[in-house]
Amino acid sequence: MGSGVRTTAGILKQLVLSAAAVAVFAGPARAEDGYDLWLRYKPIESAAQRQSRSFATQIAGQTETPTLRAAAAELSRGLAGMLGTAPTVSGSVTSDGAVLLGTPTSSSEIAALKLGLDRVGDEGYVLRSTTVNGRRATVVAARSDVGVLYGAFHLLRLFQTRASLDNLDVVESPRVQFRILNHWDNLDGTVERGYSGASLWDWHKLPDYLDPRYTDYARANASLGINATVLTNVNANATALTAPYLDKAAALAGVLRPYGIRVFLTARFSAPIEIGGLKTADPLDPAVAAWWKTKVAEIYRHIPDFGGFLVKANSEGQPGPQDYGRSHADGANMLADALAPHRGVVMWRAFVYSHEEPDDRAKQAYSEFVPLDGKFRDNVLLQVKNGAIDFQPREPFHPLFGAMPKTPLMMEFQITKEYLGFATHLVYLAPMYRETLDADTWRKGKGSTVEKVVDGSLHGYRRTGIAGVANIGADRNWSGSHFDQANWYAFGRLAWNPSLSSEAIAEEWTRMTFSNEPAVVEPVVQMMLRSREAAVDYMTPLGLHHLMGRGHHYGPGPWVEGGPRADWTSVYYHRADARGIGFDRTATGSNAIAQYAPEVAAEFGDLKRCPEKFLLWFHHVPWDYRVQSRRTLWDELVVTYTRGVQSVGDMRKTWSTLTPYVDSGRHAQVAAFLTIQEKEAQWWRDASIAYFKTFSKRPLPKGFAEPAHSLDYYKALEFPHAPGHH
Amino acid sequence: MGSGVRTTAGILKQLVLSAAAVAVFAGPARAEDGYDLWLRYKPIESAAQRQSRSFATQIAGQTETPTLRAAAAELSRGLAGMLGTAPTVSGSVTSDGAVLLGTPTSSSEIAALKLGLDRVGDEGYVLRSTTVNGRRATVVAARSDVGVLYGAFHLLRLFQTRASLDNLDVVESPRVQFRILNHWDNLDGTVERGYSGASLWDWHKLPDYLDPRYTDYARANASLGINATVLTNVNANATALTAPYLDKAAALAGVLRPYGIRVFLTARFSAPIEIGGLKTADPLDPAVAAWWKTKVAEIYRHIPDFGGFLVKANSEGQPGPQDYGRSHADGANMLADALAPHRGVVMWRAFVYSHEEPDDRAKQAYSEFVPLDGKFRDNVLLQVKNGAIDFQPREPFHPLFGAMPKTPLMMEFQITKEYLGFATHLVYLAPMYRETLDADTWRKGKGSTVEKVVDGSLHGYRRTGIAGVANIGADRNWSGSHFDQANWYAFGRLAWNPSLSSEAIAEEWTRMTFSNEPAVVEPVVQMMLRSREAAVDYMTPLGLHHLMGRGHHYGPGPWVEGGPRADWTSVYYHRADARGIGFDRTATGSNAIAQYAPEVAAEFGDLKRCPEKFLLWFHHVPWDYRVQSRRTLWDELVVTYTRGVQSVGDMRKTWSTLTPYVDSGRHAQVAAFLTIQEKEAQWWRDASIAYFKTFSKRPLPKGFAEPAHSLDYYKALEFPHAPGHH
């Protein structure tokens, strides 16, 4: 309340006016709908508000660059939302409880504090409780503007999660250089494997209309430290590189730039033919190299801080250097040479497998790329999926990790749930990401984790990166479901710090997204932490993989066979027969285990030592084999499928108890989706058991229900219009 | 404020609490984004609020049916938003200023009032200021629940537009029976000719997840009296008629039903082959007829109040009865017979033209259908576009209107702006609809307007209908732009009452959507009223038509020629040559004028009497012909194109003066779109002049700028990913 108000009548009048003003602003009731993501900035509980306010009386500092302005604006917005009143703004600290933000360049007060900012690098920051001009202040300082922005979001997160604001001494910097989203978005507005509506990019109205959502997208990413984005699908369209589309991409880059986000594009390898009028795209043809040099220079005229190209080549029908008898290194290096003068990089995907299927698909990327180690230009990174097949609910770590010490390997995680129930299944992916990052490659002895490969420490990579295939679309809630926002969040947090625990991330996110009430935080975090295991259980237990419906990847399809190529079927992967089930990748089979370090190969290759979660990934196992539970493999499969369904039922019941704590709009959508998930989990379980039973020819364990329908029923289901499949 | 509060301290406390409650509810600032459409229910200016409140102290009546509950809920929501406090709810009138709603069945108080409800039919209503139980009350009464709902929206509109609430004596009923939206929405989520994002229907998550948007869609339609909707594209997919999709459609029907909206589907004529396993879809084959009877019965088991089928047959590649040598009547009647036992109807589209192009395309629908007059079943309506070509910016009325006295002709308007600048051009369509409705067919002498054909009064049709091709999608603002909401609104209002003026509708909409401030209402209404003429001027002046880019229909393409068929080119329609320009549809040409009544034909066919707006539609006119302005035709063309561009500039300038009155979010988007429109208007003008100049070989009138670019430049522009084209 204004301090000039003296009389009760005056106070009354002021209150009436402010109540009216808020009412005018609020308009009719509108439920929360997820648009605000984890940046909701809802009022702090009144008991704690006074205490919080004492740390946010003033925003101090010179904020004259776009990025510092964004940082100050975010602080102002966030603190006003949480505290009910916006802090005052000042060039320097003049009151106790100030937040001073800036760089030594923007602020002499910060320069004078000698915070040791050299430690935090180009993107890091320091949060420090101290005294400035004799006033109590919280300092958000960095060497760069974007570091200040990241620090501002960190400070807001402390308010949002009700963390202590006393005696702050935070020193943060990202462990990974490129923290990048991959949008598989097509120029026609569709999104490959997108389950959250149309593409966020309204290419048709660009560059003239800049949807405010682009700014909110930038804010959300900056809040996590995501610093790059590939706007276009890896199954690329050369039109994206034409002048009109570069104008459009440049307009987006202009919105994202203040938030520290650099734009990348996918390069269709045959673009010199399709839009350049050349007869070839041979990377060793001088005219082709010249065309790309000219094209890249044109791109940099549009986007001076353009990041570079992401390339899918010679994979699933995409053109590439092998079309001309050249290697992946020849192709990547040609593009890298065009980008190098502008400091751009090439992210070359390792997701390749031969058209001719000469070998276990799981082995092909390793076979293709390991011989090329050391042959790539300095500004090439190789982008490797977490596992060797394709974003399955569970895969052992990709054998390339640790096997290319001279080539920076980026991680490619999938955030969109192509194989994990689309937008309706609640599956928190941090435990899956964590499992891969924690995997030990043993390439330099025990402790040579994938995390150390990816953060560059194991091999001393000069460049590092983590990419996530985005789950962001035009849906109001961005990600198709409220809980899928957590996967965007978790990706971003892990890209910044690949050591964070799944639980810590889940708790942060839950507090910011739903509530700080323990009655909410505890059950929601538990649901999240168990959810991925539940999905593995009802979809692909015990190391099974690639059992989904053909093409659209929706629902179970363990019976899928035939068609254009064996390794696009399910039977190729599960190899069920009268004897047993599983893909023998030991020396008696495809010997894919030989691509791992000897210590790893020894473990995976030994039926007794192989972790049961990977059992059928590496071994063809008899139906009556006794697993750790002492059940037979067949019984264990049935038990596991059933447990997955039950876990979803448990989530649904837990969620139903949260009605008093979660706004009705979001509660209802999550509840509806959990009901769908439970139904679909049952479908996965029943269809899979009905099918595998035709091989095992064994009864279900006692007390376990038969599938609800016949196998023919499940096989007859068709989904010609499942989303994300174009 | 609660009446029990006595002390100042108590009042203070209460105010603080309520302010806090509102603040908690409101959360951080969120701009208006158009989601609320014309149902924003923002607070009435405080000066008028007390007066308004005196008419809404109480909502009285028994509201125990879903529709009456919806009516009461809408009143409560709207009045609470506008008045700041929700009226109390009571079973009967107990206070002055009550709103009593119901039917004679639901309310004995209404039954006792003897309101003469027989006058209003099944969907009409009465609003009456009267006294009930000795208390001053406003009565919203109808014979049916849905009439009450419509009346509730009418009453809310009076509050919203600041109309007088004194001495109400409103008697309303719809003039047209089927007031129906046609969604050209595909099952894969794309929308043909849709410029407002993906389809509103999330088929994949249906029937299990009911997006709250479906309810808001129903509310918006009910507020206009729209009572039916075709969920699927006229270019139909038989999959929509399979059991899983009928479950989905039934779920939508369940949401729409309380709002008086019946669901229709498009019937793909070859469905018996595609999903029925038959070898033929011949409508005279008994197995085909039996298949449809069975299928229709199945649909009614899913949707007991299913409306019927909309059919596009033997048009633009769609299958139809002519594939089997049968007539359109044979096809429509076969479906009608299947629907009749369930009281369903067939809406059969008249938009057909031959593959072989034997004749002026403008003549073909008339030639095809007039001989069939009287041959259709009682439950068939023929759905006729407003003009004979295809939703051009301006077309003379379709010659079928008035020419089929024994067959109910429905109007088909296009709301989505396929040919009118997509979502970015501000083009208010009521004047276009009005122009067609006001056109005089002269079929029963002077005054035989299209309006009277469509409302059934001219020929005594037993069934009547007006269809609008929807402009509704998943975009936050529903229609792609804020002003395109006005076209949905205008369509609905005209479908209810085809006599309403464009200006009255524009004023209502502006008041509800933007503001009741005269400083807003007057300029916005003027912009809207002039906008369609501006678009005609910069796109297709003086009766020119079908000059857009090929396929995507985006931007000018007067040079389009060749390709699969002549009547999909521009040159077919403008026929420019060294001598002049225009399509001779008089007796010396295609003689399309002979399809009109003699009085109309005489006017259109006479170069001197033909309205100049239709000049080049009916006549091939020499370049040096003197038009009414005494300018040559060529000069007039240039002047008109230029005027169109200037009009858009004027709109842009007018809008820029409204910054103080319109919320920043919506103001900015409209401003950005007007900038796009001005640029594209200039493009239309320049490209058209550059092209037609190659025929006229005449200079531009003095003071008129040459096109900015060469003709080759304009011809080279490509738009492979323009929206709405799939």
Interface residues (C-beta under 8 A of the other chain):
Chain A: T8 I11 L12 L15 V16 S18 A19 A20 V22 A23 V24 F25 A26 G27 P28 A29 A31 E32 D36 R40 Y41 K42 P43 S46 R77 G78 A80 G81 G84 L187 D188 G189 T190 G197 A198 W203 H204 K205 D208 Y209 L210 P212 T239 F422 T424 A474 D475 R476 G665 A668 Q669 A672 F673 T675 I676 K679 P720 H721 A722 P723
Chain B: T8 I11 L12 L15 V16 S18 A19 A20 V22 A23 V24 F25 A26 G27 P28 A29 A31 E32 D36 R40 Y41 K42 P43 S46 R77 G78 A80 G81 G84 L187 D188 G189 T190 G197 A198 W203 H204 K205 D208 Y209 L210 P212 T239 F422 T424 A474 D475 R476 G665 Q669 A672 F673 T675 I676 K679 P720 H721 A722 P723
